[in-house]
């Protein structure tokens, strides 16, 4: 059979295997999956690779739903980037090999398989929504065959499917909600690659990258790092509410409170930074400058190791004991299991506090996933118009509708503060508040 399967008779001749590998090719690789469409699908049954066409100038088209039902009959469908594929395919049997790769190698491999023709066409026509329709199917097949050769060795290796699903579903549920923007302001203040990649009308989509060793997602897409938007008002004023207000909930001393849970330390009722500052300066009330200095001191201890002069502080004494025990396990076992279940394998470049920071960042992500799930469940249950539109490590940004009432904000606050967390909030008619 020829590698392009474009008729029902050809499709009917395919056998259903226990497992397969797929790679969906959208209209344009640079466009947010919410704004593009499926053009082709590479399918490999372990013996041979095929192309299923849905929208391409060189072939007839297969029915997309028929192909999806065919894939559901496999016990395992391996792919790269489950979140991307989930915009087009509903596959409960999907296994994301990027996560498997991270578990095995402690690094994220991009697997650059683009052909020279891919580079050429994207250089000349990369702003078109149909770029991949212009590239010959044979070149797409060549690229996907290369990907398959890279990843086939990961088939069958152990992976935590529930963690994959939690990561994907939680962060996809956030990025699917577009952020209203002042397009002129956006184009003036940011180096947008191309408006069509992530903006439709006055709505812009962000896109989380889940493939980091610690599990802590990044979110840089189409020229904007959504997790590091400058705090200056003229940059933040570009982002607006679709409803009535933008409301941001910020965790107070998030990492400190997460660490307290790890080491079984009872969180203070007052500000955590103020609590520690009183120990540093041996006084009951801090000046504003002392409070700022205490935060600097604290972060140095968390990320660089505890200085001798602060080891008397109960919190750091317990933390030091935890870090030492963690390091013993890591050294003895040749790796360490993070809170989400991911294994950090032994690495000569690893240090005691580097590993500890990996653990804290991973715990942060685990907590955020849980809170995203709880919030989305509540908003859906109450048919709220309010939307969760952005997560920036220790803050949650909502597009709030007054029709939902104060109770919605109170419930969100309750969810976020579950587990001895504390949040503060601010609101305004733009992200500049």
MIMARVEX-234386 format. One record per residue (C-alpha): residue in one letter; x negated, y negated, z negated. Coordinates in Angstrom, 3 decimals, always signed. Example, Ala and Ser with C-alpha at 12.3 -4.5 7.8 and 13.67 -1.06 7.14 Angstrom:
residues 2
{residu=A, xx=-12.300, yy=+4.500, zz=-7.800};
{residu=S, xx=-13.670, yy=+1.060, zz=-7.140};
***
This chain:
residues 433
{residu=X, xx=+0.000, yy=+0.000, zz=+0.000};
{residu=X, xx=-1.212, yy=-3.498, zz=+0.842};
{residu=X, xx=-2.018, yy=-5.624, zz=-2.194};
{residu=X, xx=+0.888, yy=-8.068, zz=-1.518};
{residu=X, xx=+4.192, yy=-6.552, zz=-2.649};
{residu=X, xx=+6.866, yy=-8.637, zz=-0.938};
{residu=X, xx=+9.697, yy=-6.225, zz=-0.124};
{residu=X, xx=+12.056, yy=-4.092, zz=-2.170};
{residu=X, xx=+10.787, yy=-0.930, zz=-0.512};
{residu=X, xx=+7.171, yy=-1.750, zz=-1.411};
{residu=X, xx=+8.182, yy=-2.671, zz=-4.948};
{residu=X, xx=+10.160, yy=+0.554, zz=-5.329};
{residu=X, xx=+7.083, yy=+2.630, zz=-4.560};
{residu=X, xx=+5.269, yy=+1.378, zz=-7.657};
{residu=X, xx=+5.012, yy=+3.797, zz=-10.570};
{residu=X, xx=+5.684, yy=+2.632, zz=-14.117};
{residu=X, xx=+2.598, yy=+3.186, zz=-16.252};
{residu=X, xx=+2.207, yy=+2.991, zz=-20.032};
{residu=X, xx=+0.156, yy=-0.174, zz=-19.763};
{residu=X, xx=-0.756, yy=-2.840, zz=-17.249};
{residu=X, xx=-2.443, yy=-6.224, zz=-16.910};
{residu=X, xx=-0.735, yy=-9.328, zz=-15.507};
{residu=X, xx=-1.755, yy=-12.898, zz=-14.779};
{residu=X, xx=+0.871, yy=-15.408, zz=-13.725};
{residu=X, xx=-0.151, yy=-18.114, zz=-11.256};
{residu=X, xx=+1.883, yy=-21.301, zz=-11.534};
{residu=X, xx=+2.307, yy=-23.999, zz=-8.896};
{residu=X, xx=-0.601, yy=-25.960, zz=-10.350};
{residu=X, xx=-3.003, yy=-24.795, zz=-13.099};
{residu=X, xx=-3.371, yy=-28.335, zz=-14.474};
{residu=X, xx=+0.331, yy=-29.006, zz=-14.962};
{residu=X, xx=+1.987, yy=-28.335, zz=-18.315};
{residu=X, xx=+3.903, yy=-25.015, zz=-18.106};
{residu=X, xx=+7.135, yy=-26.846, zz=-18.951};
{residu=X, xx=+6.794, yy=-28.844, zz=-15.716};
{residu=X, xx=+5.735, yy=-26.176, zz=-13.222};
{residu=X, xx=+7.037, yy=-22.895, zz=-11.790};
{residu=X, xx=+5.857, yy=-19.319, zz=-11.108};
{residu=X, xx=+4.231, yy=-18.993, zz=-7.700};
{residu=X, xx=+2.569, yy=-15.555, zz=-7.881};
{residu=X, xx=+1.974, yy=-12.744, zz=-10.355};
{residu=X, xx=-1.082, yy=-10.508, zz=-10.319};
{residu=X, xx=-0.294, yy=-6.994, zz=-11.536};
{residu=X, xx=-2.804, yy=-4.188, zz=-12.169};
{residu=X, xx=-1.617, yy=-0.749, zz=-13.244};
{residu=X, xx=-5.111, yy=+0.462, zz=-14.137};
{residu=X, xx=-5.719, yy=+1.921, zz=-10.697};
{residu=X, xx=-5.079, yy=-0.945, zz=-8.312};
{residu=X, xx=-4.209, yy=-4.630, zz=-8.317};
{residu=X, xx=-1.212, yy=-6.189, zz=-6.564};
{residu=X, xx=+0.265, yy=-9.624, zz=-5.992};
{residu=X, xx=+3.983, yy=-10.249, zz=-6.546};
{residu=X, xx=+4.987, yy=-13.449, zz=-4.695};
{residu=X, xx=+7.768, yy=-15.776, zz=-5.863};
{residu=X, xx=+6.952, yy=-19.021, zz=-4.071};
{residu=X, xx=+4.086, yy=-19.136, zz=-1.606};
{residu=X, xx=+3.847, yy=-20.065, zz=+2.062};
{residu=X, xx=+2.136, yy=-16.802, zz=+3.064};
{residu=X, xx=+4.791, yy=-14.311, zz=+2.017};
{residu=X, xx=+8.391, yy=-13.397, zz=+1.441};
{residu=X, xx=+9.620, yy=-13.634, zz=-2.151};
{residu=X, xx=+10.505, yy=-11.077, zz=-4.800};
{residu=X, xx=+13.247, yy=-11.594, zz=-7.358};
{residu=X, xx=+11.592, yy=-12.890, zz=-10.524};
{residu=X, xx=+14.086, yy=-11.275, zz=-12.929};
{residu=X, xx=+13.603, yy=-7.915, zz=-11.251};
{residu=X, xx=+9.845, yy=-8.136, zz=-11.800};
{residu=X, xx=+10.325, yy=-9.094, zz=-15.441};
{residu=X, xx=+12.579, yy=-6.085, zz=-16.062};
{residu=X, xx=+9.968, yy=-3.891, zz=-14.367};
{residu=X, xx=+7.270, yy=-5.188, zz=-16.741};
{residu=X, xx=+9.476, yy=-4.553, zz=-19.780};
{residu=X, xx=+9.443, yy=-0.842, zz=-18.921};
{residu=X, xx=+5.708, yy=-0.697, zz=-19.728};
{residu=X, xx=+4.704, yy=+0.054, zz=-23.316};
{residu=X, xx=+1.939, yy=-2.560, zz=-23.236};
{residu=X, xx=+1.499, yy=-5.592, zz=-20.976};
{residu=X, xx=-1.957, yy=-7.137, zz=-21.369};
{residu=X, xx=-2.449, yy=-10.757, zz=-20.370};
{residu=X, xx=-4.476, yy=-13.894, zz=-21.044};
{residu=X, xx=-2.648, yy=-16.736, zz=-22.861};
{residu=X, xx=+0.616, yy=-15.387, zz=-24.199};
{residu=X, xx=+1.952, yy=-18.887, zz=-24.919};
{residu=X, xx=+1.540, yy=-19.955, zz=-21.293};
{residu=X, xx=+3.163, yy=-16.776, zz=-19.994};
{residu=X, xx=+6.071, yy=-17.065, zz=-22.449};
{residu=X, xx=+7.298, yy=-20.174, zz=-20.610};
{residu=X, xx=+8.137, yy=-17.902, zz=-17.666};
{residu=X, xx=+8.237, yy=-14.297, zz=-18.895};
{residu=X, xx=+10.059, yy=-12.814, zz=-21.873};
{residu=X, xx=+7.804, yy=-9.868, zz=-22.719};
{residu=X, xx=+8.051, yy=-8.466, zz=-26.265};
{residu=X, xx=+5.440, yy=-5.870, zz=-25.232};
{residu=X, xx=+2.815, yy=-8.522, zz=-24.323};
{residu=X, xx=-0.666, yy=-8.433, zz=-25.868};
{residu=X, xx=-2.856, yy=-11.528, zz=-25.577};
{residu=X, xx=-6.413, yy=-10.461, zz=-24.782};
{residu=X, xx=-7.814, yy=-13.857, zz=-25.765};
{residu=X, xx=-7.015, yy=-12.973, zz=-29.385};
{residu=X, xx=-8.567, yy=-9.525, zz=-28.951};
{residu=X, xx=-11.667, yy=-11.119, zz=-27.469};
{residu=X, xx=-11.964, yy=-13.485, zz=-30.450};
{residu=X, xx=-11.655, yy=-10.588, zz=-32.876};
{residu=X, xx=-14.408, yy=-8.674, zz=-31.126};
{residu=X, xx=-16.947, yy=-11.379, zz=-30.324};
{residu=X, xx=-16.420, yy=-14.308, zz=-32.724};
{residu=X, xx=-16.188, yy=-16.582, zz=-29.671};
{residu=X, xx=-13.700, yy=-17.655, zz=-27.012};
{residu=X, xx=-14.659, yy=-16.744, zz=-23.447};
{residu=X, xx=-13.098, yy=-18.772, zz=-20.642};
{residu=X, xx=-13.866, yy=-16.119, zz=-17.986};
{residu=X, xx=-14.530, yy=-18.515, zz=-15.138};
{residu=X, xx=-13.372, yy=-16.606, zz=-12.047};
{residu=X, xx=-12.344, yy=-19.499, zz=-9.820};
{residu=X, xx=-13.544, yy=-19.042, zz=-6.253};
{residu=X, xx=-15.299, yy=-21.788, zz=-4.307};
{residu=X, xx=-12.036, yy=-22.300, zz=-2.461};
{residu=X, xx=-10.211, yy=-22.898, zz=-5.772};
{residu=X, xx=-12.761, yy=-25.571, zz=-6.688};
{residu=X, xx=-12.505, yy=-27.152, zz=-3.234};
{residu=X, xx=-8.698, yy=-27.262, zz=-3.129};
{residu=X, xx=-8.405, yy=-28.625, zz=-6.672};
{residu=X, xx=-10.997, yy=-31.262, zz=-5.859};
{residu=X, xx=-8.996, yy=-32.403, zz=-2.831};
{residu=X, xx=-5.386, yy=-31.535, zz=-3.673};
{residu=X, xx=-5.385, yy=-31.044, zz=-7.451};
{residu=X, xx=-2.747, yy=-33.732, zz=-7.993};
{residu=X, xx=-0.165, yy=-31.925, zz=-5.899};
{residu=X, xx=+2.403, yy=-29.768, zz=-7.744};
{residu=X, xx=+1.953, yy=-27.022, zz=-5.112};
{residu=X, xx=-1.846, yy=-26.697, zz=-5.139};
{residu=X, xx=-1.765, yy=-22.935, zz=-5.724};
{residu=X, xx=+0.679, yy=-22.497, zz=-2.830};
{residu=X, xx=-1.977, yy=-23.962, zz=-0.547};
{residu=X, xx=-4.704, yy=-21.567, zz=-1.691};
{residu=X, xx=-4.602, yy=-18.258, zz=+0.257};
{residu=X, xx=-3.129, yy=-15.317, zz=-1.644};
{residu=X, xx=-6.285, yy=-13.310, zz=-0.981};
{residu=X, xx=-8.288, yy=-15.855, zz=-3.006};
{residu=X, xx=-5.820, yy=-15.692, zz=-5.897};
{residu=X, xx=-6.144, yy=-11.919, zz=-5.779};
{residu=X, xx=-9.941, yy=-12.201, zz=-5.850};
{residu=X, xx=-9.802, yy=-14.509, zz=-8.865};
{residu=X, xx=-7.387, yy=-12.276, zz=-10.792};
{residu=X, xx=-9.338, yy=-9.135, zz=-9.969};
{residu=X, xx=-12.374, yy=-10.842, zz=-11.484};
{residu=X, xx=-10.378, yy=-11.613, zz=-14.659};
{residu=X, xx=-9.215, yy=-8.013, zz=-14.854};
{residu=X, xx=-12.794, yy=-6.736, zz=-14.585};
{residu=X, xx=-13.806, yy=-9.008, zz=-17.460};
{residu=X, xx=-11.044, yy=-7.999, zz=-19.874};
{residu=X, xx=-10.234, yy=-4.354, zz=-19.105};
{residu=X, xx=-12.731, yy=-3.283, zz=-21.760};
{residu=X, xx=-10.507, yy=-4.864, zz=-24.420};
{residu=X, xx=-7.515, yy=-2.650, zz=-23.606};
{residu=X, xx=-6.503, yy=-0.486, zz=-26.543};
{residu=X, xx=-8.606, yy=-2.303, zz=-29.144};
{residu=X, xx=-6.968, yy=-3.070, zz=-32.467};
{residu=X, xx=-5.189, yy=-6.401, zz=-32.801};
{residu=X, xx=-2.544, yy=-7.941, zz=-35.037};
{residu=X, xx=+0.486, yy=-8.376, zz=-32.773};
{residu=X, xx=+2.582, yy=-10.078, zz=-35.448};
{residu=X, xx=-0.078, yy=-12.764, zz=-35.922};
{residu=X, xx=-0.137, yy=-13.299, zz=-32.164};
{residu=X, xx=+3.617, yy=-13.684, zz=-32.026};
{residu=X, xx=+3.694, yy=-16.056, zz=-35.010};
{residu=X, xx=+0.983, yy=-18.279, zz=-33.509};
{residu=X, xx=+2.594, yy=-18.406, zz=-30.106};
{residu=X, xx=+6.223, yy=-18.882, zz=-31.106};
{residu=X, xx=+5.501, yy=-21.500, zz=-33.795};
{residu=X, xx=+3.296, yy=-23.823, zz=-31.779};
{residu=X, xx=+5.262, yy=-23.357, zz=-28.579};
{residu=X, xx=+8.410, yy=-24.438, zz=-30.435};
{residu=X, xx=+6.657, yy=-27.740, zz=-31.224};
{residu=X, xx=+5.068, yy=-28.496, zz=-27.861};
{residu=X, xx=+8.307, yy=-27.717, zz=-26.014};
{residu=X, xx=+9.769, yy=-30.866, zz=-27.583};
{residu=X, xx=+8.472, yy=-33.786, zz=-25.513};
{residu=X, xx=+7.400, yy=-37.094, zz=-27.040};
{residu=X, xx=+8.967, yy=-40.266, zz=-25.663};
{residu=X, xx=+6.294, yy=-42.676, zz=-24.429};
{residu=X, xx=+5.883, yy=-46.170, zz=-23.080};
{residu=X, xx=+4.294, yy=-45.060, zz=-19.804};
{residu=X, xx=+2.707, yy=-48.442, zz=-19.008};
{residu=X, xx=+1.176, yy=-48.614, zz=-22.495};
{residu=X, xx=-0.043, yy=-45.030, zz=-22.121};
{residu=X, xx=-1.689, yy=-45.650, zz=-18.761};
{residu=X, xx=-3.356, yy=-48.816, zz=-20.090};
{residu=X, xx=-4.733, yy=-47.329, zz=-23.311};
{residu=X, xx=-5.641, yy=-43.750, zz=-22.361};
{residu=X, xx=-7.625, yy=-42.048, zz=-19.616};
{residu=X, xx=-4.712, yy=-40.050, zz=-18.241};
{residu=X, xx=-5.928, yy=-37.598, zz=-15.579};
{residu=X, xx=-2.659, yy=-37.623, zz=-13.675};
{residu=X, xx=+0.800, yy=-38.616, zz=-14.821};
{residu=X, xx=+2.442, yy=-35.608, zz=-13.183};
{residu=X, xx=+0.447, yy=-33.107, zz=-15.261};
{residu=X, xx=+2.338, yy=-33.735, zz=-18.500};
{residu=X, xx=+4.788, yy=-36.645, zz=-18.070};
{residu=X, xx=+8.308, yy=-36.517, zz=-16.659};
{residu=X, xx=+10.127, yy=-39.840, zz=-16.719};
{residu=X, xx=+9.315, yy=-41.292, zz=-20.133};
{residu=X, xx=+8.716, yy=-37.917, zz=-21.800};
{residu=X, xx=+5.257, yy=-36.439, zz=-22.397};
{residu=X, xx=+4.274, yy=-32.899, zz=-23.392};
{residu=X, xx=+1.365, yy=-31.898, zz=-25.574};
{residu=X, xx=-0.272, yy=-28.460, zz=-25.367};
{residu=X, xx=-1.855, yy=-26.522, zz=-28.239};
{residu=X, xx=-4.953, yy=-24.409, zz=-27.731};
{residu=X, xx=-4.695, yy=-21.463, zz=-30.130};
{residu=X, xx=-8.021, yy=-19.819, zz=-29.323};
{residu=X, xx=-10.392, yy=-20.948, zz=-32.029};
{residu=X, xx=-12.354, yy=-18.718, zz=-34.366};
{residu=X, xx=-10.737, yy=-20.140, zz=-37.493};
{residu=X, xx=-7.277, yy=-20.028, zz=-35.926};
{residu=X, xx=-6.967, yy=-23.802, zz=-36.298};
{residu=X, xx=-5.335, yy=-25.056, zz=-33.060};
{residu=X, xx=-6.547, yy=-28.016, zz=-31.045};
{residu=X, xx=-4.323, yy=-30.159, zz=-28.826};
{residu=X, xx=-6.107, yy=-32.074, zz=-26.109};
{residu=X, xx=-4.256, yy=-32.284, zz=-22.803};
{residu=X, xx=-4.229, yy=-34.574, zz=-19.789};
{residu=X, xx=-6.651, yy=-37.101, zz=-21.272};
{residu=X, xx=-5.149, yy=-37.369, zz=-24.768};
{residu=X, xx=-6.386, yy=-35.657, zz=-27.907};
{residu=X, xx=-3.101, yy=-35.556, zz=-29.800};
{residu=X, xx=-4.867, yy=-34.582, zz=-33.033};
{residu=X, xx=-7.166, yy=-37.606, zz=-32.964};
{residu=X, xx=-5.045, yy=-40.468, zz=-31.649};
{residu=X, xx=-6.745, yy=-43.718, zz=-32.739};
{residu=X, xx=-5.063, yy=-45.263, zz=-35.767};
{residu=X, xx=-5.056, yy=-48.730, zz=-34.220};
{residu=X, xx=-1.504, yy=-49.914, zz=-33.614};
{residu=X, xx=-1.973, yy=-50.674, zz=-29.932};
{residu=X, xx=-2.806, yy=-46.988, zz=-29.299};
{residu=X, xx=-0.064, yy=-45.524, zz=-31.469};
{residu=X, xx=+2.639, yy=-47.916, zz=-30.329};
{residu=X, xx=+2.745, yy=-46.024, zz=-26.999};
{residu=X, xx=+4.625, yy=-43.179, zz=-28.715};
{residu=X, xx=+8.320, yy=-43.779, zz=-29.396};
{residu=X, xx=+11.392, yy=-41.980, zz=-30.792};
{residu=X, xx=+13.937, yy=-40.449, zz=-28.446};
{residu=X, xx=+16.408, yy=-40.649, zz=-31.320};
{residu=X, xx=+16.210, yy=-43.436, zz=-33.936};
{residu=X, xx=+12.916, yy=-43.198, zz=-35.839};
{residu=X, xx=+9.621, yy=-41.383, zz=-35.905};
{residu=X, xx=+9.098, yy=-39.908, zz=-39.369};
{residu=X, xx=+5.750, yy=-38.524, zz=-40.445};
{residu=X, xx=+5.206, yy=-36.327, zz=-43.497};
{residu=X, xx=+1.589, yy=-36.205, zz=-44.709};
{residu=X, xx=+0.303, yy=-33.620, zz=-47.148};
{residu=X, xx=-1.485, yy=-35.032, zz=-50.166};
{residu=X, xx=-4.911, yy=-33.434, zz=-50.631};
{residu=X, xx=-3.857, yy=-30.500, zz=-48.446};
{residu=X, xx=-7.134, yy=-28.587, zz=-48.505};
{residu=X, xx=-7.569, yy=-29.094, zz=-52.231};
{residu=X, xx=-4.141, yy=-27.643, zz=-52.909};
{residu=X, xx=-4.744, yy=-24.744, zz=-50.513};
{residu=X, xx=-8.051, yy=-23.986, zz=-52.233};
{residu=X, xx=-6.318, yy=-24.158, zz=-55.603};
{residu=X, xx=-3.989, yy=-21.387, zz=-54.408};
{residu=X, xx=-6.957, yy=-19.311, zz=-53.235};
{residu=X, xx=-8.801, yy=-19.553, zz=-56.546};
{residu=X, xx=-5.702, yy=-19.478, zz=-58.798};
{residu=X, xx=-6.304, yy=-22.987, zz=-60.102};
{residu=X, xx=-3.298, yy=-24.814, zz=-61.497};
{residu=X, xx=-2.667, yy=-27.949, zz=-59.456};
{residu=X, xx=-2.462, yy=-31.201, zz=-61.413};
{residu=X, xx=+0.826, yy=-33.095, zz=-61.481};
{residu=X, xx=-0.952, yy=-36.325, zz=-60.555};
{residu=X, xx=-2.913, yy=-37.068, zz=-57.395};
{residu=X, xx=-5.532, yy=-34.339, zz=-56.939};
{residu=X, xx=-8.150, yy=-36.896, zz=-55.886};
{residu=X, xx=-7.459, yy=-39.002, zz=-58.953};
{residu=X, xx=-7.617, yy=-35.925, zz=-61.174};
{residu=X, xx=-11.083, yy=-35.013, zz=-59.863};
{residu=X, xx=-12.243, yy=-38.635, zz=-59.896};
{residu=X, xx=-11.592, yy=-38.854, zz=-63.632};
{residu=X, xx=-14.023, yy=-35.948, zz=-64.123};
{residu=X, xx=-16.650, yy=-37.563, zz=-61.883};
{residu=X, xx=-16.552, yy=-40.925, zz=-63.654};
{residu=X, xx=-15.556, yy=-39.601, zz=-67.096};
{residu=X, xx=-12.715, yy=-42.114, zz=-67.534};
{residu=X, xx=-8.926, yy=-42.054, zz=-67.707};
{residu=X, xx=-8.207, yy=-44.695, zz=-65.088};
{residu=X, xx=-9.976, yy=-45.268, zz=-61.775};
{residu=X, xx=-10.503, yy=-48.487, zz=-59.910};
{residu=X, xx=-9.578, yy=-48.580, zz=-56.228};
{residu=X, xx=-13.235, yy=-48.308, zz=-55.247};
{residu=X, xx=-13.784, yy=-45.373, zz=-57.613};
{residu=X, xx=-10.762, yy=-43.595, zz=-56.133};
{residu=X, xx=-12.196, yy=-43.980, zz=-52.618};
{residu=X, xx=-15.606, yy=-42.822, zz=-53.811};
{residu=X, xx=-14.067, yy=-39.809, zz=-55.539};
{residu=X, xx=-12.572, yy=-38.641, zz=-52.237};
{residu=X, xx=-15.995, yy=-38.908, zz=-50.578};
{residu=X, xx=-17.599, yy=-36.937, zz=-53.414};
{residu=X, xx=-14.913, yy=-34.247, zz=-53.216};
{residu=X, xx=-15.253, yy=-33.699, zz=-49.474};
{residu=X, xx=-19.036, yy=-33.352, zz=-49.823};
{residu=X, xx=-18.556, yy=-30.573, zz=-52.378};
{residu=X, xx=-15.957, yy=-28.766, zz=-50.271};
{residu=X, xx=-17.880, yy=-28.758, zz=-47.043};
{residu=X, xx=-21.509, yy=-28.867, zz=-48.118};
{residu=X, xx=-21.647, yy=-26.924, zz=-51.358};
{residu=X, xx=-21.211, yy=-28.025, zz=-54.958};
{residu=X, xx=-23.900, yy=-30.332, zz=-56.346};
{residu=X, xx=-25.348, yy=-29.405, zz=-59.747};
{residu=X, xx=-23.967, yy=-32.512, zz=-61.416};
{residu=X, xx=-20.397, yy=-31.528, zz=-60.498};
{residu=X, xx=-20.533, yy=-27.841, zz=-61.380};
{residu=X, xx=-19.067, yy=-28.666, zz=-64.807};
{residu=X, xx=-15.786, yy=-29.651, zz=-63.166};
{residu=X, xx=-13.395, yy=-26.721, zz=-63.731};
{residu=X, xx=-12.061, yy=-26.782, zz=-60.177};
{residu=X, xx=-15.526, yy=-26.515, zz=-58.638};
{residu=X, xx=-16.651, yy=-23.903, zz=-61.151};
{residu=X, xx=-13.767, yy=-21.627, zz=-60.103};
{residu=X, xx=-14.301, yy=-22.451, zz=-56.446};
{residu=X, xx=-17.995, yy=-21.587, zz=-56.701};
{residu=X, xx=-17.172, yy=-18.207, zz=-58.205};
{residu=X, xx=-14.695, yy=-17.499, zz=-55.378};
{residu=X, xx=-17.223, yy=-18.525, zz=-52.700};
{residu=X, xx=-19.907, yy=-16.283, zz=-54.203};
{residu=X, xx=-17.576, yy=-13.272, zz=-54.302};
{residu=X, xx=-16.396, yy=-13.975, zz=-50.756};
{residu=X, xx=-19.987, yy=-14.122, zz=-49.532};
{residu=X, xx=-20.819, yy=-10.818, zz=-51.262};
{residu=X, xx=-17.924, yy=-9.125, zz=-49.461};
{residu=X, xx=-18.926, yy=-10.656, zz=-46.133};
{residu=X, xx=-22.536, yy=-9.500, zz=-46.528};
{residu=X, xx=-21.639, yy=-6.012, zz=-47.752};
{residu=X, xx=-18.847, yy=-5.287, zz=-45.257};
{residu=X, xx=-20.384, yy=-6.996, zz=-42.241};
{residu=X, xx=-17.450, yy=-9.331, zz=-41.865};
{residu=X, xx=-14.574, yy=-11.030, zz=-43.649};
{residu=X, xx=-10.819, yy=-10.917, zz=-43.194};
{residu=X, xx=-9.227, yy=-14.362, zz=-42.900};
{residu=X, xx=-5.767, yy=-15.121, zz=-44.379};
{residu=X, xx=-4.050, yy=-14.599, zz=-40.990};
{residu=X, xx=-5.702, yy=-11.195, zz=-40.619};
{residu=X, xx=-8.429, yy=-12.174, zz=-38.163};
{residu=X, xx=-11.842, yy=-10.624, zz=-38.898};
{residu=X, xx=-14.914, yy=-12.855, zz=-38.863};
{residu=X, xx=-17.756, yy=-10.549, zz=-37.888};
{residu=X, xx=-21.212, yy=-10.924, zz=-39.413};
{residu=X, xx=-23.247, yy=-13.588, zz=-37.654};
{residu=X, xx=-26.813, yy=-14.745, zz=-38.375};
{residu=X, xx=-25.731, yy=-18.381, zz=-38.022};
{residu=X, xx=-23.099, yy=-18.057, zz=-40.736};
{residu=X, xx=-23.617, yy=-19.708, zz=-44.123};
{residu=X, xx=-21.734, yy=-19.355, zz=-47.374};
{residu=X, xx=-19.844, yy=-22.648, zz=-47.146};
{residu=X, xx=-19.355, yy=-22.442, zz=-43.397};
{residu=X, xx=-17.475, yy=-19.202, zz=-43.962};
{residu=X, xx=-15.531, yy=-20.792, zz=-46.797};
{residu=X, xx=-14.446, yy=-23.644, zz=-44.509};
{residu=X, xx=-13.323, yy=-21.090, zz=-41.929};
{residu=X, xx=-11.189, yy=-19.471, zz=-44.617};
{residu=X, xx=-9.638, yy=-22.799, zz=-45.671};
{residu=X, xx=-8.889, yy=-23.856, zz=-42.082};
{residu=X, xx=-7.352, yy=-20.469, zz=-41.380};
{residu=X, xx=-5.216, yy=-20.693, zz=-44.514};
{residu=X, xx=-4.110, yy=-24.178, zz=-43.412};
{residu=X, xx=-2.956, yy=-22.723, zz=-40.091};
{residu=X, xx=-1.164, yy=-19.832, zz=-41.790};
{residu=X, xx=+0.676, yy=-22.281, zz=-44.041};
{residu=X, xx=+1.553, yy=-24.543, zz=-41.116};
{residu=X, xx=+2.959, yy=-21.628, zz=-39.108};
{residu=X, xx=+5.156, yy=-20.621, zz=-42.031};
{residu=X, xx=+6.407, yy=-24.180, zz=-42.493};
{residu=X, xx=+7.047, yy=-24.660, zz=-38.758};
{residu=X, xx=+9.128, yy=-21.472, zz=-38.751};
{residu=X, xx=+11.137, yy=-22.565, zz=-41.801};
{residu=X, xx=+11.757, yy=-26.064, zz=-40.446};
{residu=X, xx=+12.763, yy=-24.862, zz=-36.970};
{residu=X, xx=+15.143, yy=-22.315, zz=-38.512};
{residu=X, xx=+16.761, yy=-25.029, zz=-40.625};
{residu=X, xx=+17.075, yy=-27.518, zz=-37.738};
{residu=X, xx=+18.592, yy=-24.857, zz=-35.496};
{residu=X, xx=+20.979, yy=-23.631, zz=-38.197};
{residu=X, xx=+22.302, yy=-27.155, zz=-38.820};
{residu=X, xx=+22.404, yy=-28.052, zz=-35.084};
{residu=X, xx=+20.273, yy=-31.093, zz=-35.913};
{residu=X, xx=+19.276, yy=-33.587, zz=-33.255};
{residu=X, xx=+16.031, yy=-34.214, zz=-35.150};
{residu=X, xx=+13.012, yy=-32.558, zz=-33.510};
{residu=X, xx=+9.563, yy=-31.568, zz=-34.745};
{residu=X, xx=+7.304, yy=-33.013, zz=-32.028};
{residu=X, xx=+3.714, yy=-32.916, zz=-33.293};
{residu=X, xx=+1.504, yy=-31.156, zz=-35.860};
{residu=X, xx=-1.836, yy=-32.769, zz=-36.714};
{residu=X, xx=-3.411, yy=-30.411, zz=-39.247};
{residu=X, xx=-2.075, yy=-32.036, zz=-42.422};
{residu=X, xx=+0.903, yy=-33.969, zz=-41.055};
{residu=X, xx=+4.207, yy=-33.193, zz=-39.365};
{residu=X, xx=+5.790, yy=-35.746, zz=-37.007};
{residu=X, xx=+9.557, yy=-35.761, zz=-36.430};
{residu=X, xx=+11.795, yy=-37.535, zz=-33.950};
{residu=X, xx=+14.608, yy=-38.275, zz=-36.418};
{residu=X, xx=+18.273, yy=-38.883, zz=-35.630};
{residu=X, xx=+20.269, yy=-40.888, zz=-38.158};
{residu=X, xx=+23.276, yy=-38.699, zz=-37.292};
{residu=X, xx=+21.565, yy=-35.858, zz=-39.172};
{residu=X, xx=+21.596, yy=-37.901, zz=-42.364};
{residu=X, xx=+19.249, yy=-38.225, zz=-45.310};
{residu=X, xx=+19.880, yy=-34.613, zz=-46.328};
{residu=X, xx=+17.889, yy=-33.386, zz=-43.311};
{residu=X, xx=+14.805, yy=-35.330, zz=-44.369};
{residu=X, xx=+15.223, yy=-34.127, zz=-47.962};
{residu=X, xx=+15.401, yy=-30.510, zz=-46.794};
{residu=X, xx=+12.331, yy=-30.934, zz=-44.588};
{residu=X, xx=+10.456, yy=-32.423, zz=-47.544};
{residu=X, xx=+11.495, yy=-29.474, zz=-49.728};
{residu=X, xx=+10.216, yy=-26.973, zz=-47.154};
{residu=X, xx=+6.905, yy=-28.787, zz=-46.792};
{residu=X, xx=+6.369, yy=-29.013, zz=-50.557};
{residu=X, xx=+7.046, yy=-25.318, zz=-51.157};
{residu=X, xx=+3.996, yy=-23.662, zz=-52.704};
{residu=X, xx=+2.866, yy=-26.556, zz=-54.937};
{residu=X, xx=+2.279, yy=-28.917, zz=-52.021};
{residu=X, xx=+2.953, yy=-32.649, zz=-52.137};
{residu=X, xx=+3.871, yy=-34.875, zz=-49.213};
{residu=X, xx=+4.362, yy=-38.563, zz=-48.614};
{residu=X, xx=+6.171, yy=-40.008, zz=-45.630};
{residu=X, xx=+6.439, yy=-43.098, zz=-43.460};
{residu=X, xx=+8.736, yy=-44.047, zz=-40.617};
{residu=X, xx=+9.100, yy=-46.595, zz=-37.860};
{residu=X, xx=+10.277, yy=-47.309, zz=-34.336};
{residu=X, xx=+6.908, yy=-46.201, zz=-32.966};
{residu=X, xx=+3.993, yy=-43.994, zz=-34.033};
{residu=X, xx=+2.306, yy=-47.180, zz=-35.263};
{residu=X, xx=+4.916, yy=-47.340, zz=-38.082};
***
